[in-house]
Amino acid sequence: MAAKAYILMKVKAGKTQDVLATLKAFPEVEQAHACFGQPDIFGLVNASDDRALSNLIMTKIHTIPGVEETDTHIVVQE
């Protein structure tokens, strides 16, 4: 079952554009937007299942230089 989630990211000062560029290169990322205030970036991701979602967050997003924190909100119904 597909897993869609909003991921809110706190990013180190001066790294927002670099993080956005990296995020947008991931095929699972449907949208990524920089915003004023907190969080710094809102992302919408779509993974094949919960395990793929976890892998995306833990091994890809968390390892992007400049990402300090993430807050994941899984979509339960469209």
N, CA, C and O of each residue as an XYZ file, in Angstrom:
312
protein
N       0.836     -1.172      0.000
C       0.000      0.000      0.000
C       0.887      1.243      0.000
O       1.822      1.332      0.795
N       0.609      2.186     -0.866
C       1.405      3.401     -0.985
C       1.355      4.215      0.308
O       0.366      4.184      1.041
N       2.426      4.932      0.568
C       2.520      5.781      1.755
C       2.869      7.197      1.313
O       3.932      7.436      0.741
N       1.966      8.125      1.585
C       2.181      9.530      1.264
C       2.348     10.283      2.571
O       1.663      9.987      3.550
N       3.261     11.263      2.597
C       3.496     12.012      3.836
C       3.976     13.422      3.535
O       4.611     13.695      2.517
N       3.642     14.306      4.471
C       4.216     15.647      4.473
C       5.399     15.604      5.416
O       5.296     15.099      6.534
N       6.518     16.132      4.964
C       7.705     16.166      5.806
C       8.104     17.631      5.985
O       8.396     18.338      5.020
N       8.110     18.060      7.230
C       8.481     19.421      7.579
C       9.923     19.385      8.043
O      10.286     18.568      8.889
N      10.748     20.264      7.496
C      12.175     20.207      7.770
C      12.727     21.508      8.314
O      12.434     22.588      7.800
N      13.525     21.392      9.354
C      14.314     22.511      9.863
C      15.686     22.370      9.219
O      16.293     21.300      9.247
N      16.164     23.469      8.639
C      17.408     23.437      7.876
C      18.385     24.456      8.446
O      17.987     25.535      8.885
N      19.650     24.109      8.435
C      20.715     25.010      8.898
C      20.713     26.279      8.037
O      20.511     26.213      6.824
N      20.936     27.419      8.667
C      20.947     28.708      7.964
C      21.888     28.668      6.762
O      23.023     28.201      6.859
N      21.403     29.158      5.647
C      22.197     29.219      4.425
C      22.179     27.957      3.581
O      22.794     27.930      2.515
N      21.495     26.915      4.024
C      21.497     25.631      3.306
C      20.173     25.318      2.605
O      20.049     24.271      1.970
N      19.197     26.197      2.710
C      17.862     25.881      2.192
C      17.868     25.537      0.708
O      17.280     24.531      0.313
N      18.513     26.339     -0.113
C      18.503     26.087     -1.558
C      19.214     24.778     -1.903
O      18.780     24.057     -2.801
N      20.288     24.471     -1.204
C      20.999     23.210     -1.448
C      20.125     22.014     -1.078
O      20.067     21.027     -1.812
N      19.446     22.111      0.065
C      18.564     21.021      0.501
C      17.416     20.857     -0.480
O      17.072     19.732     -0.843
N      16.814     21.961     -0.918
C      15.724     21.887     -1.891
C      16.172     21.187     -3.172
O      15.466     20.319     -3.686
N      17.320     21.555     -3.678
C      17.823     20.947     -4.914
C      18.011     19.441     -4.750
O      17.673     18.669     -5.648
N      18.544     19.027     -3.618
C      18.740     17.605     -3.361
C      17.404     16.884     -3.252
O      17.220     15.816     -3.837
N      16.474     17.466     -2.505
C      15.142     16.853     -2.350
C      14.460     16.649     -3.693
O      13.909     15.584     -3.968
N      14.504     17.677     -4.523
C      13.798     17.622     -5.812
C      14.385     16.580     -6.758
O      13.741     16.200     -7.736
N      15.594     16.119     -6.478
C      16.209     15.070     -7.301
C      15.709     13.668     -6.933
O      15.885     12.729     -7.709
N      15.089     13.520     -5.758
C      14.569     12.220     -5.344
C      13.236     11.955     -6.047
O      12.348     12.805     -5.990
N      13.068     10.823     -6.697
C      11.816     10.547     -7.403
C      10.592     10.472     -6.486
O       9.469     10.689     -6.942
N      10.792     10.173     -5.223
C       9.667     10.063     -4.284
C       9.101     11.427     -3.873
O       7.985     11.509     -3.360
N       9.867     12.489     -4.097
C       9.443     13.828     -3.678
C       8.544     14.429     -4.753
O       8.986     14.724     -5.863
N       7.268     14.604     -4.398
C       6.311     15.196     -5.331
C       6.422     16.714     -5.334
O       6.333     17.350     -6.384
N       6.619     17.289     -4.147
C       6.741     18.739     -4.013
C       7.700     19.052     -2.872
O       7.807     18.298     -1.905
N       8.394     20.177     -3.001
C       9.240     20.674     -1.918
C       9.275     22.187     -2.049
O       9.563     22.724     -3.119
N       8.978     22.871     -0.946
C       8.884     24.328     -0.967
C       9.575     24.933      0.246
O       9.392     24.471      1.372
N      10.370     25.973      0.007
C      10.955     26.747      1.101
C       9.908     27.740      1.588
O       9.143     28.284      0.791
N       9.875     27.973      2.887
C       8.898     28.872      3.496
C       9.595     29.774      4.506
O      10.644     29.432      5.052
N       8.986     30.941      4.743
C       9.462     31.797      5.829
C       8.981     31.214      7.139
O       7.900     30.629      7.196
N       9.765     31.365      8.192
C       9.381     30.846      9.496
C       9.754     29.382      9.633
O      10.557     28.852      8.865
N       9.158     28.741     10.620
C       9.425     27.321     10.871
C       8.228     26.494     10.451
O       7.102     26.895     10.747
N       8.390     25.405      9.803
C       9.659     24.831      9.344
C      10.193     25.593      8.135
O       9.502     26.435      7.560
N      11.408     25.289      7.767
C      12.043     25.961      6.635
C      11.585     25.400      5.300
O      11.474     26.125      4.312
N      11.319     24.089      5.284
C      10.905     23.423      4.041
C       9.725     22.506      4.338
O       9.712     21.782      5.333
N       8.730     22.555      3.446
C       7.625     21.604      3.454
C       7.824     20.688      2.258
O       8.037     21.161      1.142
N       7.758     19.382      2.482
C       7.871     18.437      1.387
C       6.689     17.484      1.371
O       6.158     17.125      2.422
N       6.282     17.080      0.189
C       5.251     16.060      0.019
C       5.908     14.896     -0.699
O       6.421     15.049     -1.808
N       5.892     13.723     -0.057
C       6.547     12.548     -0.636
C       5.554     11.411     -0.822
O       4.537     11.328     -0.133
N       5.872     10.548     -1.762
C       5.031      9.398     -2.054
C       5.945      8.187     -2.211
O       6.770      8.139     -3.123
N       5.796      7.219     -1.327
C       6.621      6.008     -1.363
C       5.722      4.797     -1.607
O       4.507      4.863     -1.421
N       6.326      3.711     -2.018
C       5.546      2.517     -2.363
C       4.872      1.873     -1.158
O       3.809      1.266     -1.293
N       5.486      2.001      0.026
C       4.900      1.445      1.248
C       5.578      2.079      2.455
O       6.458      2.927      2.305
N       5.166      1.665      3.654
C       5.718      2.253      4.883
C       7.223      2.034      5.007
O       7.942      2.920      5.467
N       7.691      0.890      4.610
C       9.130      0.598      4.693
C       9.922      1.510      3.762
O      10.979      2.021      4.133
N       9.407      1.710      2.556
C      10.079      2.608      1.610
C      10.055      4.046      2.117
O      11.015      4.790      1.920
N       8.965      4.438      2.767
C       8.872      5.777      3.355
C       9.920      5.940      4.457
O      10.631      6.943      4.500
N      10.008      4.970      5.326
C      10.999      5.003      6.398
C      12.411      5.081      5.828
O      13.237      5.852      6.316
N      12.689      4.296      4.811
C      14.002      4.297      4.176
C      14.305      5.667      3.569
O      15.415      6.180      3.715
N      13.329      6.254      2.896
C      13.506      7.576      2.306
C      13.897      8.596      3.370
O      14.829      9.377      3.181
N      13.187      8.582      4.474
C      13.438      9.567      5.531
C      14.766      9.311      6.224
O      15.575     10.225      6.385
N      14.991      8.070      6.634
C      16.166      7.752      7.455
C      17.483      7.738      6.669
O      18.510      8.185      7.181
N      17.462      7.230      5.439
C      18.730      7.078      4.723
C      18.977      8.137      3.661
O      20.112      8.322      3.223
N      17.934      8.831      3.244
C      18.127      9.869      2.226
C      17.969     11.269      2.817
O      18.906     12.067      2.784
N      16.793     11.567      3.352
C      16.521     12.936      3.807
C      17.373     13.304      5.021
O      17.946     14.392      5.065
N      17.462     12.420      5.992
C      18.247     12.735      7.198
C      19.729     12.908      6.910
O      20.442     13.512      7.711
N      20.204     12.396      5.797
C      21.632     12.494      5.490
C      21.969     13.675      4.577
O      23.134     13.862      4.226
N      20.981     14.467      4.191
C      21.253     15.651      3.372
C      21.978     16.682      4.244
O      21.471     17.049      5.304
N      23.147     17.151      3.820
C      23.845     18.171      4.606
C      22.967     19.418      4.784
O      22.449     19.971      3.813
N      22.813     19.840      6.022
C      22.003     21.011      6.319
C      20.668     20.691      6.960
O      20.080     21.556      7.610
N      20.169     19.470      6.796
C      18.909     19.089      7.431
C      19.188     18.849      8.912
O      20.009     18.005      9.270
N      18.496     19.599      9.765
C      18.706     19.468     11.208
C      17.623     18.640     11.882
O      17.918     17.864     12.791
N      16.367     18.792     11.450
C      15.249     18.058     12.042
C      14.190     17.807     10.981
O      14.046     18.572     10.028
N      13.451     16.718     11.167
C      12.280     16.471     10.332
C      11.094     16.145     11.223
O      11.246     15.645     12.338
N       9.924     16.436     10.710
C       8.669     16.127     11.383
C       7.760     15.546     10.315
O       7.345     16.264      9.405
N       7.443     14.271     10.406
C       6.707     13.564      9.368
C       5.238     13.400      9.736
O       4.900     13.004     10.851
N       4.379     13.709      8.779
C       2.924     13.577      8.954
C       2.391     12.699      7.834
O       2.284     13.137      6.688
N       2.055     11.452      8.173
C       1.582     10.501      7.168
C       0.131     10.809      6.820
O      -0.708     11.004      7.700
N      -0.145     10.849      5.527
C      -1.499     11.083      5.043
C      -2.313      9.808      5.259
O      -1.902      8.732      4.822
N      -3.462      9.917      5.927
C      -4.265      8.732      6.202
C      -5.410      8.565      5.226
O      -5.935      7.464      5.063
N      -5.799      9.643      4.579
C      -6.921      9.553      3.653
C      -6.831     10.688      2.653
O      -6.524     11.823      3.018
N      -7.098     10.381      1.391
C      -7.074     11.437      0.359
C      -8.470     11.763     -0.063
O      -8.671     12.623     -0.920
